Amino acid sequence: MILKRSVKIQLLAFLVITVLGISVVAVRYIGIGRGLLGREYVAYVDLTDSGGVFTNAAVTYRGVTVGRVGPMELTEDGIRVRLILERGHRIPWEGTTAVVANRSAVGEQYIDLQPTKKPGPNGEIPGPYLGDGGKYNVIPRERTRLPVSTAELLRNVDALVSSVDPKDLRVVVNELHKAFNGSAADLQALLDDTDRLLKTAEEAYPDTKKLLTDGRTVLNTQRQMGGHIRQFSRNLNVLTAQLRRDDDALRTVLDRGKPFTAETRRLIDDLSPTLPVLLANLTTTGQVMTSRIAGIRSLFILYPVTVAGAFTVTPGDGTQHLGLVLNLGAPGVCTKGYEKTKRRWPQDTSKQQVRTDLGCAEPKDSDKVVRGARNVPPEGRRPYPKVPDGATTGAGFPAGGADGGAEDAEERSSETGDDGVTTLVDDTLYVPVSAGSVQLAGYDPATGAVYGPDGKEYLLGYGGGQQQVLGDASWKMLLLGPLS
């Protein structure tokens, strides 16, 4: 029988397709020639038991099939399973666990390679990798897990069922029947509401996730501040315990607080004509004392020593013990700088012009005139306080006198000119007199000047006459006069 040329071509094409199909199936699915083509590499897993895994079972990595199980061989204390893996899948060796798992409850077993290390920024876990040679070819036994055997599972189920008394089980079933009998509609509503609840929770998942993340930050902060919180709780416990012990005393204080407040209010009302003025005037006194902090400190240091030394003069034996030391000329008088000055004797009491261009020319480290004007601190180092605007508002006398009357105001106004100009007292004290009141504000310790609310400069003196102008407040000049 002679075949036609077209039939021969068709048979040849069919033969080529058949050979190619068989080759692809043999290489790709059966695995023939993969080792020769270099598309596979071998790794091993040490197990105590096969766990039901078998040759040609699948090998997965992160749920993706990456090879198959090869032959298994016995070892001294278990078995070694050969894994035939496809190249191109870089499986980390360190931290990877080999798990013999089941595809389903009645399914076949396979080996799942599960990494425990986190991937890097590029999504790849750093090496070494499985199959790099040496110990990196074998996953050790301590990093493997086997499934529970079916026989052991059935034994456990049987033990669980056998542990339940049939009579008790019958009682449970009867009680469940009584509990849910006739409640089908309620159960259906409960299931429907649960379904809506789950849908709502799913919609709110981003907010819930953010809440949990922020809650972790709050909890971490609470953990870091745990010591302080415990200390605060202990102190609060001590405080509350003390308050509980002193409950009667606190109630007495609260009961008496209302009458005390009423009396205090009446006292303030009685002092209202003079108390605000006194507090405003104390601003000037505070300026003076603040500017003389160093002198006051020295006074407080030397005063106790002086008082203690005074008792050595009168020790109590009926006699007084005194000593006299002449230190004339110690320290020496400063004459340098006064060469062109005409000497003036004490008997000469005539008025003369004071020369302010003269002074001691000795150096500052000289032992002459140690407390002279040349040792005055420079202007920038004097601690003169600056009074804010309005700090001395209301200073002076209250309107109508200390008792709120008008008699003292009329007496003091007799010293005031018709035009309200400044009155001169003993050539040294200049005060502004206006509307029957004297106002002191803005004291400058360097010059003894007081700057009134009208912006003018006045000088505080101590030559007398304060009673005529200051009236009831003239006692303040006992302090302000010498300091100025």
Secondary structure by P-SEA (a helix, b strand, c coil): ccccaaaaaaaaaaaaaaaaaaaaaacccccccccccccbbbbbbbbccccccccccbbbccccccbbbcbbbbcccbbbbbbbcccccccccccbbbbbccccccbbbbbbbbbccccccccccccccccccccccccccccccccccaaaaaaaaaaaaaaccaaaaaaaaaaaaaacccaaaaaaaaaaaaaaaaaaaaaaaaaaaaaaaaaaaaaaaaaaaaaaaaaaaaaaaaaaaaaaaaaaaaaaaaaaaaaaaaaaaaaaaaacccaaaaaaaaaaaaaaaaaaaaaaaaaaaaaaaaaaaaaaacccccbbbbbbbbbcccccccccccccccccccccccbbbbbcccccccccccccccccccccccccccbbbbbccccccccccccccccccaaaaaaaacccccccccccccccbbbbbcccbbbbccccccccbbbccccbbbbbbccccccccccccccccccccccc
